[in-house]
Amino acid sequence: ALSNESHTLILVTNDDGIASPGLRAAVRSVLDLGEVWVVAPRVQQSGLGRGFPNSKVAVQEGILDIEGKRVRTFALDTSPAYTVRHGILRFLPHRPDLAISGINYGENLGGCITISGTIGAAIEAASFGVPTLAASLETERKYHFSHSTEIDFSTAAIFVRRFAQWLLTQRLPAGVDILKLDVPCTARPDTPWRITRVSRQQYWVSPVTADKQGK
């Protein structure tokens, strides 16, 4: 049977693609918190922000088997944000109680976070009034566009679960639509955490700009 142990509905998405181990780790971490549905891009879609491509959207339905539980999946050939919109308006039986975007390969920080497809998907879910968690794990840059199995998502998944439980039982602070979780690569389950605001500092600099600045 499909995972349907609770009336609580959880949407899990990402920008790395439906085959990402990071997405699977996120699903596994909340599998017992509600009925989990996965609606994610079919392939890598990092860096598309909240873009809506002007094209027809192909959809592949499937089943993700995790620890003996079967989770319904939809893989779409489109951006993360548009994927979420299709998920909420077309596929899910009702508006989800929680949306999780991630776990992303690579941190998303500073004033350029809206470039991220992880964040774009989260913003789209939040626009429907859905409490949303966007999760990223610090990795070396060489892994940012990968599905590498060298990355251990277990600690990040623990934090995803903690904050997912919090969002399912507590209201977000007034004026806050998204909880953005960034897990350092050195984090442990007992690593202290704190809530803060997004910095306006440019964390990511494009290679072209960097080259010009270096001259």
FILUM-873743 format. One record per residue (C-alpha): z negated, y, x negated; chain. Coordinates in nm, 3 decimals. Example, Ala and Ser with C-alpha at 12.3 -4.5 7.8 and 13.67 -1.06 7.14 Angstrom:
# FILUM-873743
{z -0.780	y -0.450	x -1.230	ch A};
{z -0.714	y -0.106	x -1.367	ch A};
***
This chain:
# FILUM-873743
{z 0.000	y 0.000	x 0.000	ch A};
{z 0.053	y 0.358	x -0.106	ch A};
{z -0.244	y 0.560	x -0.224	ch A};
{z -0.388	y 0.700	x 0.101	ch A};
{z -0.763	y 0.655	x 0.077	ch A};
{z -0.851	y 1.003	x 0.198	ch A};
{z -0.723	y 1.274	x 0.426	ch A};
{z -0.736	y 1.503	x 0.122	ch A};
{z -0.380	y 1.558	x 0.002	ch A};
{z -0.313	y 1.634	x -0.365	ch A};
{z 0.025	y 1.743	x -0.502	ch A};
{z 0.086	y 1.677	x -0.872	ch A};
{z 0.382	y 1.838	x -1.047	ch A};
{z 0.482	y 1.965	x -1.392	ch A};
{z 0.768	y 2.112	x -1.594	ch A};
{z 0.804	y 1.837	x -1.856	ch A};
{z 0.967	y 1.595	x -1.613	ch A};
{z 0.849	y 1.312	x -1.394	ch A};
{z 0.840	y 1.062	x -1.684	ch A};
{z 0.588	y 1.267	x -1.881	ch A};
{z 0.270	y 1.087	x -1.994	ch A};
{z 0.088	y 1.415	x -1.930	ch A};
{z 0.177	y 1.402	x -1.561	ch A};
{z 0.070	y 1.039	x -1.542	ch A};
{z -0.264	y 1.133	x -1.701	ch A};
{z -0.316	y 1.405	x -1.440	ch A};
{z -0.237	y 1.163	x -1.157	ch A};
{z -0.473	y 0.901	x -1.295	ch A};
{z -0.756	y 1.153	x -1.326	ch A};
{z -0.755	y 1.242	x -0.955	ch A};
{z -0.634	y 0.918	x -0.802	ch A};
{z -0.962	y 0.852	x -0.623	ch A};
{z -1.008	y 1.210	x -0.499	ch A};
{z -0.746	y 1.191	x -0.226	ch A};
{z -0.393	y 1.090	x -0.135	ch A};
{z -0.180	y 1.181	x -0.436	ch A};
{z 0.189	y 1.268	x -0.409	ch A};
{z 0.405	y 1.348	x -0.712	ch A};
{z 0.690	y 1.596	x -0.674	ch A};
{z 0.829	y 1.692	x -1.015	ch A};
{z 1.151	y 1.777	x -1.198	ch A};
{z 1.355	y 1.472	x -1.292	ch A};
{z 1.401	y 1.594	x -1.649	ch A};
{z 1.255	y 1.851	x -1.888	ch A};
{z 1.244	y 2.198	x -1.728	ch A};
{z 1.013	y 2.393	x -1.959	ch A};
{z 1.052	y 2.769	x -1.986	ch A};
{z 1.203	y 2.828	x -1.641	ch A};
{z 0.907	y 3.021	x -1.503	ch A};
{z 0.932	y 3.059	x -1.127	ch A};
{z 1.311	y 3.049	x -1.122	ch A};
{z 1.510	y 2.916	x -0.825	ch A};
{z 1.847	y 2.783	x -0.949	ch A};
{z 2.133	y 2.853	x -0.709	ch A};
{z 2.257	y 2.497	x -0.677	ch A};
{z 2.227	y 2.186	x -0.464	ch A};
{z 1.920	y 1.976	x -0.534	ch A};
{z 1.948	y 1.601	x -0.589	ch A};
{z 1.638	y 1.399	x -0.503	ch A};
{z 1.528	y 1.057	x -0.627	ch A};
{z 1.244	y 0.888	x -0.439	ch A};
{z 1.027	y 0.633	x -0.612	ch A};
{z 0.686	y 0.475	x -0.658	ch A};
{z 0.454	y 0.530	x -0.953	ch A};
{z 0.222	y 0.235	x -1.014	ch A};
{z -0.105	y 0.344	x -1.175	ch A};
{z -0.393	y 0.102	x -1.210	ch A};
{z -0.268	y -0.104	x -0.920	ch A};
{z -0.225	y 0.193	x -0.689	ch A};
{z 0.119	y 0.301	x -0.575	ch A};
{z 0.183	y 0.673	x -0.563	ch A};
{z 0.487	y 0.812	x -0.386	ch A};
{z 0.713	y 1.023	x -0.609	ch A};
{z 1.006	y 1.261	x -0.568	ch A};
{z 1.210	y 1.359	x -0.874	ch A};
{z 1.430	y 1.665	x -0.827	ch A};
{z 1.711	y 1.808	x -1.038	ch A};
{z 1.582	y 2.162	x -1.024	ch A};
{z 1.320	y 2.400	x -1.158	ch A};
{z 0.946	y 2.334	x -1.134	ch A};
{z 0.890	y 2.615	x -0.882	ch A};
{z 1.177	y 2.507	x -0.659	ch A};
{z 1.052	y 2.150	x -0.687	ch A};
{z 0.715	y 2.256	x -0.549	ch A};
{z 0.877	y 2.449	x -0.265	ch A};
{z 1.082	y 2.143	x -0.166	ch A};
{z 0.772	y 1.927	x -0.193	ch A};
{z 0.562	y 2.139	x 0.039	ch A};
{z 0.834	y 2.222	x 0.291	ch A};
{z 1.030	y 1.895	x 0.295	ch A};
{z 0.835	y 1.596	x 0.169	ch A};
{z 0.458	y 1.621	x 0.202	ch A};
{z 0.315	y 1.539	x 0.545	ch A};
{z 0.121	y 1.869	x 0.547	ch A};
{z 0.020	y 2.147	x 0.314	ch A};
{z -0.177	y 1.999	x 0.023	ch A};
{z -0.545	y 2.066	x -0.025	ch A};
{z -0.490	y 2.095	x -0.400	ch A};
{z -0.196	y 2.132	x -0.636	ch A};
{z -0.207	y 2.034	x -1.003	ch A};
{z 0.065	y 2.136	x -1.248	ch A};
{z 0.057	y 1.951	x -1.581	ch A};
{z -0.076	y 1.824	x -1.805	ch A};
{z 0.163	y 2.025	x -2.019	ch A};
{z 0.257	y 1.949	x -2.380	ch A};
{z 0.145	y 2.270	x -2.548	ch A};
{z -0.088	y 2.552	x -2.451	ch A};
{z 0.021	y 2.838	x -2.221	ch A};
{z -0.164	y 3.156	x -2.314	ch A};
{z -0.137	y 3.533	x -2.308	ch A};
{z 0.099	y 3.777	x -2.145	ch A};
{z 0.399	y 3.545	x -2.160	ch A};
{z 0.254	y 3.259	x -1.952	ch A};
{z 0.488	y 3.329	x -1.661	ch A};
{z 0.775	y 3.205	x -1.879	ch A};
{z 0.620	y 2.860	x -1.845	ch A};
{z 0.752	y 2.622	x -1.584	ch A};
{z 0.400	y 2.482	x -1.560	ch A};
{z 0.281	y 2.823	x -1.446	ch A};
{z 0.589	y 2.881	x -1.231	ch A};
{z 0.513	y 2.565	x -1.036	ch A};
{z 0.150	y 2.671	x -0.999	ch A};
{z 0.244	y 3.019	x -0.877	ch A};
{z 0.475	y 2.868	x -0.619	ch A};
{z 0.205	y 2.635	x -0.488	ch A};
{z -0.043	y 2.923	x -0.476	ch A};
{z 0.205	y 3.132	x -0.275	ch A};
{z 0.156	y 2.880	x 0.006	ch A};
{z -0.219	y 2.935	x -0.004	ch A};
{z -0.287	y 2.611	x -0.192	ch A};
{z -0.576	y 2.605	x -0.443	ch A};
{z -0.398	y 2.537	x -0.769	ch A};
{z -0.486	y 2.411	x -1.115	ch A};
{z -0.239	y 2.448	x -1.403	ch A};
{z -0.335	y 2.237	x -1.703	ch A};
{z -0.209	y 2.243	x -2.062	ch A};
{z -0.312	y 2.068	x -2.382	ch A};
{z -0.275	y 2.234	x -2.721	ch A};
{z -0.025	y 2.038	x -2.930	ch A};
{z 0.189	y 2.096	x -3.235	ch A};
{z 0.512	y 2.277	x -3.149	ch A};
{z 0.724	y 1.972	x -3.233	ch A};
{z 0.581	y 1.799	x -2.925	ch A};
{z 0.642	y 2.082	x -2.677	ch A};
{z 0.964	y 1.938	x -2.535	ch A};
{z 0.876	y 1.573	x -2.580	ch A};
{z 0.728	y 1.280	x -2.393	ch A};
{z 0.558	y 1.162	x -2.710	ch A};
{z 0.303	y 0.886	x -2.675	ch A};
{z 0.131	y 1.016	x -2.990	ch A};
{z -0.049	y 1.274	x -2.777	ch A};
{z -0.384	y 1.170	x -2.633	ch A};
{z -0.434	y 1.329	x -2.291	ch A};
{z -0.762	y 1.153	x -2.215	ch A};
{z -0.993	y 1.449	x -2.285	ch A};
{z -0.764	y 1.694	x -2.106	ch A};
{z -0.757	y 1.457	x -1.808	ch A};
{z -1.138	y 1.462	x -1.793	ch A};
{z -1.131	y 1.841	x -1.763	ch A};
{z -0.851	y 1.822	x -1.505	ch A};
{z -1.069	y 1.597	x -1.293	ch A};
{z -1.373	y 1.823	x -1.328	ch A};
{z -1.189	y 2.133	x -1.217	ch A};
{z -0.995	y 1.948	x -0.948	ch A};
{z -1.326	y 1.841	x -0.795	ch A};
{z -1.449	y 2.199	x -0.820	ch A};
{z -1.139	y 2.335	x -0.643	ch A};
{z -1.171	y 2.077	x -0.367	ch A};
{z -1.529	y 2.181	x -0.292	ch A};
{z -1.546	y 2.551	x -0.386	ch A};
{z -1.343	y 2.860	x -0.307	ch A};
{z -1.161	y 3.043	x -0.581	ch A};
{z -1.308	y 3.387	x -0.658	ch A};
{z -1.165	y 3.676	x -0.455	ch A};
{z -0.829	y 3.786	x -0.590	ch A};
{z -0.778	y 3.465	x -0.789	ch A};
{z -0.492	y 3.233	x -0.691	ch A};
{z -0.466	y 2.995	x -0.987	ch A};
{z -0.711	y 2.832	x -1.224	ch A};
{z -0.539	y 2.799	x -1.562	ch A};
{z -0.686	y 2.530	x -1.786	ch A};
{z -0.605	y 2.521	x -2.156	ch A};
{z -0.761	y 2.239	x -2.355	ch A};
{z -0.780	y 2.271	x -2.737	ch A};
{z -0.650	y 1.973	x -2.932	ch A};
{z -0.998	y 1.931	x -3.084	ch A};
{z -1.180	y 1.931	x -2.750	ch A};
{z -1.421	y 1.655	x -2.654	ch A};
{z -1.558	y 1.572	x -2.309	ch A};
{z -1.874	y 1.771	x -2.389	ch A};
{z -1.692	y 2.075	x -2.532	ch A};
{z -1.826	y 2.394	x -2.366	ch A};
{z -1.587	y 2.587	x -2.142	ch A};
{z -1.581	y 2.930	x -1.986	ch A};
{z -1.382	y 3.120	x -1.726	ch A};
{z -1.201	y 3.430	x -1.842	ch A};
{z -0.897	y 3.642	x -1.761	ch A};
{z -0.549	y 3.609	x -1.903	ch A};
{z -0.502	y 3.812	x -2.218	ch A};
{z -0.217	y 4.064	x -2.230	ch A};
{z -0.146	y 3.968	x -2.589	ch A};
{z 0.198	y 3.818	x -2.659	ch A};
{z 0.103	y 3.467	x -2.765	ch A};
{z 0.458	y 3.335	x -2.800	ch A};
{z 0.728	y 3.515	x -2.999	ch A};
{z 1.089	y 3.403	x -2.975	ch A};
{z 1.250	y 3.291	x -3.304	ch A};
{z 1.516	y 3.564	x -3.277	ch A};
{z 1.253	y 3.837	x -3.247	ch A};
{z 1.049	y 3.684	x -3.527	ch A};
{z 1.352	y 3.687	x -3.758	ch A};
{z 1.418	y 4.055	x -3.688	ch A};
{z 1.056	y 4.147	x -3.743	ch A};
{z 1.059	y 3.964	x -4.073	ch A};
{z 1.344	y 4.171	x -4.211	ch A};
***
